[in-house]
Amino acid sequence: MDSRSDLENRALRYLARREYSRLELQQKLSMRSHSHATEVLVEVLDKLEQAGYLSAQRAVEQIIRNRRSRFGCQRILHELKTKGFDDHTIDMALPGLHATETEAAIAVWQKKFGVLPGSGEERAKQIRFMMSRGFSMKMINQVFRQVSEGDR
């Protein structure tokens, strides 16, 4: 007979598909199983963390890997905080995230526009788009500078 509870089996099925933060998995499991007490849910999550099935570090790395090609640091950091990762785990990922920021910004800009803005209106449009993707104004100006220097 299987020694795992239904709740633990459900959690493992979720984790087999993708990584989750502890908060996300807790919300997902509590939504689906109203009959389980909070203490039981916390016990299952603790057990999964101790066994290495639930890892905040792996989940953060997966989110960054999946979002990096489309979004800037600000947007990714906001998502990590929303998903309930602690500040220490996020701080551990920051150096790698910042290291790839410039190339990600250039790639996003290149894919969407590819041509420097010819007017103030077009520049504003490009800036709004890049900011909506989570890039800072400093990074956007750096992209414009690098692209214009490359054209010379």
C-alpha positions as CSV (number, residue, x, y, z in Angstrom):
1,M,0.0,0.0,0.0
2,D,1.2,3.5,-0.7
3,S,2.3,5.3,2.4
4,R,1.7,8.8,0.9
5,S,-1.5,10.7,1.6
6,D,-3.8,11.9,-1.1
7,L,-2.6,15.4,-0.4
8,E,1.0,14.5,-0.8
9,N,0.3,12.6,-4.0
10,R,-1.5,15.6,-5.4
11,A,1.4,17.9,-4.5
12,L,3.9,15.6,-6.2
13,R,1.8,15.5,-9.3
14,Y,1.8,19.3,-9.4
15,L,5.5,19.4,-8.8
16,A,6.2,16.9,-11.5
17,R,4.8,19.4,-14.0
18,R,6.7,22.5,-12.8
19,E,8.4,24.1,-9.8
20,Y,6.2,26.0,-7.3
21,S,6.9,28.3,-4.5
22,R,5.7,27.0,-1.1
23,L,3.0,29.7,-1.0
24,E,1.7,28.8,-4.5
25,L,1.6,25.1,-3.8
26,Q,-0.1,25.7,-0.4
27,Q,-2.8,27.8,-2.1
28,K,-3.2,25.3,-4.9
29,L,-3.6,22.4,-2.5
30,S,-5.9,24.2,-0.1
31,M,-8.1,25.3,-3.0
32,R,-8.6,21.7,-4.1
33,S,-8.9,20.0,-0.7
34,H,-11.0,21.9,1.8
35,S,-11.3,18.8,4.0
36,H,-7.6,18.9,5.0
37,A,-6.6,20.9,8.1
38,T,-4.0,23.6,7.7
39,E,-1.7,21.6,10.1
40,V,-1.8,18.6,7.7
41,L,-1.0,20.8,4.7
42,V,2.0,22.5,6.5
43,E,3.2,19.0,7.5
44,V,3.0,17.8,3.9
45,L,4.8,20.9,2.6
46,D,7.6,20.5,5.2
47,K,8.0,16.9,4.3
48,L,8.3,17.8,0.6
49,E,10.9,20.4,1.3
50,Q,12.9,18.1,3.5
51,A,12.8,15.4,0.7
52,G,14.0,18.0,-1.8
53,Y,10.8,17.9,-3.9
54,L,9.8,21.5,-3.1
55,S,12.7,23.9,-3.6
56,A,12.4,27.6,-3.6
57,Q,15.8,28.0,-5.3
58,R,14.9,25.7,-8.2
59,A,11.5,27.5,-8.6
60,V,13.2,30.9,-8.8
61,E,15.7,29.6,-11.3
62,Q,12.9,28.2,-13.5
63,I,10.9,31.4,-13.4
64,I,14.0,33.5,-14.3
65,R,14.9,31.1,-17.1
66,N,11.3,31.2,-18.5
67,R,10.8,35.0,-18.2
68,R,14.3,36.3,-19.0
69,S,13.8,36.4,-22.8
70,R,10.7,38.6,-22.5
71,F,10.9,40.6,-19.3
72,G,13.2,42.9,-17.4
73,C,14.4,42.6,-13.8
74,Q,11.6,44.8,-12.3
75,R,8.9,42.6,-13.8
76,I,10.6,39.3,-12.8
77,L,11.3,40.5,-9.3
78,H,7.7,41.6,-8.9
79,E,6.5,38.2,-10.0
80,L,8.9,36.4,-7.6
81,K,7.6,38.6,-4.7
82,T,4.0,37.9,-5.7
83,K,4.6,34.2,-5.7
84,G,5.8,34.4,-2.1
85,F,9.5,33.9,-2.3
86,D,11.5,35.3,0.6
87,D,13.9,38.2,0.2
88,H,17.0,36.0,0.8
89,T,16.1,33.6,-2.0
90,I,15.4,36.5,-4.4
91,D,18.6,38.3,-3.4
92,M,20.6,35.1,-4.3
93,A,19.2,35.3,-7.8
94,L,19.8,39.0,-8.4
95,P,23.4,38.9,-9.6
96,G,22.6,36.5,-12.4
97,L,19.4,38.4,-13.3
98,H,21.3,41.8,-13.5
99,A,24.1,40.2,-15.5
100,T,21.8,39.3,-18.4
101,E,19.7,42.5,-18.2
102,T,21.3,44.4,-21.1
103,E,21.3,41.6,-23.6
104,A,17.7,40.7,-22.7
105,A,16.6,44.3,-23.1
106,I,18.3,44.6,-26.5
107,A,16.8,41.3,-27.7
108,V,13.3,42.4,-26.6
109,W,13.7,45.8,-28.2
110,Q,15.2,44.3,-31.4
111,K,12.3,41.7,-31.7
112,K,9.6,44.3,-31.3
113,F,11.0,47.4,-33.0
114,G,14.5,46.9,-34.6
115,V,14.6,50.5,-35.7
116,L,15.5,53.5,-33.6
117,P,12.6,55.9,-33.1
118,G,12.4,58.7,-35.6
119,S,10.1,61.0,-33.6
120,G,9.4,61.8,-30.1
121,E,6.1,60.0,-30.4
122,E,7.7,56.8,-31.6
123,R,10.4,57.1,-28.8
124,A,7.6,57.4,-26.2
125,K,5.9,54.4,-27.7
126,Q,9.1,52.3,-27.5
127,I,9.8,53.5,-23.9
128,R,6.2,52.6,-22.8
129,F,6.5,49.1,-24.3
130,M,9.9,48.5,-22.7
131,M,8.7,49.8,-19.3
132,S,5.7,47.5,-19.5
133,R,8.1,44.6,-19.9
134,G,9.9,45.5,-16.7
135,F,12.9,47.4,-17.9
136,S,14.1,50.5,-16.1
137,M,14.4,53.9,-17.8
138,K,18.2,53.6,-17.3
139,M,18.3,50.3,-19.1
140,I,16.0,51.6,-22.0
141,N,18.4,54.6,-22.5
142,Q,21.3,52.2,-22.5
143,V,19.6,50.1,-25.2
144,F,19.0,53.2,-27.4
145,R,22.7,54.3,-26.9
146,Q,24.1,50.9,-27.7
147,V,21.9,50.4,-30.8
148,S,22.7,53.9,-32.1
149,E,26.5,53.3,-31.6
150,G,26.1,50.1,-33.5
151,D,24.6,51.9,-36.4
152,R,27.6,54.1,-36.9
